[in-house]
Amino acid sequence: MKTYRILMLGSSGAGKTVFLASLFKHLMIQGESRFFVEVEDERKRKSLNDIYAKVVAPEGWPPATQYREFSEWTFTCCVKVGISIYPACRFTYLDYAGGRITDVVEGQDVDQLGEEVEKADALLGLLDGQKIDALLNQGDPMLIKILLDKDLPSMLRLMQTSKAPIQFVISKWDLLESKHTLGQIRDRLMQIPEFRKIVESRNTIVRLIPISSVGSNFATQRNGKMLKTPGALPHPTHVEVPLACVFPDGWLTRINQLQAAGSKLKTQPIQGSSSKFIKYGQIGGFILKLTGYILPPDAGEFQVAGFIAQNIVAALTRNAAQKNAQATAKLRQEREATLKAVKSEETALNHAVNCFLVIQDEFVDLFPDSELVVPTQSIDTQVEIPAS
């Protein structure tokens, strides 16, 4: 099973660890998303539950991550059908003290983050919603200075060395949603020269995703501090979106890179095979890496389960005009159909992909300004499934 490495880049106080605790709480039980996540390490599971308990407690917030800490949090996406549970794929979030990217500390391993950037399948840059709020409202000059002179330059310097998809995630969206649209925030960020250069230089997808680990009305900002509202209950908002975008964005990024290098994408049915496989020429090796499956010897080096590939290619080849309510409704129907068909890890991954695409489509419908860069691609291909 493939594990996708997600490196979180963000300053101290941006909410990286709280986001992970909220993500686990939000997806720990299979519900509307039609899948759930599990943390296999018992200590890590208890740690996330403890962090979330401190988030919802009447007073205080979880303590900041210590500088010496560099943690891996692995979530396994699982699908439950009846009483059976099938793992589909894994995502490892790398969490660390924000000071590692912004501060100079004696004895610091300066190469560790750079090495992690190279290995990452996706980069998640967490932008502190409090500082974004100050930037748009001409608020606390110190917060604005930290954001523009310290947080963003440190984050963007690391991002420019990676070919992986980028997600800029705005934390504490509950502070901003009643004051500004995502389009207004996007326009202001694009006025920052370093930010604009990173976005415009990418030929991989770049997203701007607003999230709230606690939801609206749970806390308010007073005198620069986040104070909890007595009796309010948390309702995490959009915390599942960054995870759901990793798989489809990774696929789109690799296809775009290959086409930019002059590779031609071709499909060719495998004749005489009892399994439903597709041959994908030069992108086959990447698909194998993406799915993480080892196929039978007679399946060939560049073959993957056709029904998984077909669903992703169909979604990626839809043009912008097709991204509408009707298309999203069709994805939901496919999600329900694939849930009923789950009976193995492979079919669980197929279902998980459909779940991810539904989450992504619904989010983009709600926030069309969230797609900062969508690489131009022309996947001129028909996916054919040979008969069993």
Buried (B, 14 or more C-beta within 10 A) or exposed (E): BBBBBBBBBBBBBBBBBBBBBBBBBBBBEBEEBBBBBBBEEEEBBEBBBEBBEBBBEEEEBBEBBEBEEBBEBBBBBBBBBEEEBBBBBBBBBBBBBBBBBBBEEEEEEEEEBEEBBEEBBBBBBBBBBBBBBBBBEEBBEEBBEBBBEBBBBBBBBBBBEBEBBBBBBBBBBBBBBEEBEBEEBBEBBBEBEBBEEBBEEBBBBBBBBBBBBBBBEBBEBEEEEBEBEEEBEBEBBBBBBBBBBBBBBBBBBBBBBBBEEEEEBEBEBBEEBEBBBBBBBEBBEBBBEBBBBEBEEEBEEBBBBBBBBBBBBBBBBBEEEEBEEEBBEBBBEBBEEBBEBBEEBBBBBBBBBBBBBBBBBBBBEEBEBBBBBBBEBEBEBEBEBBEE
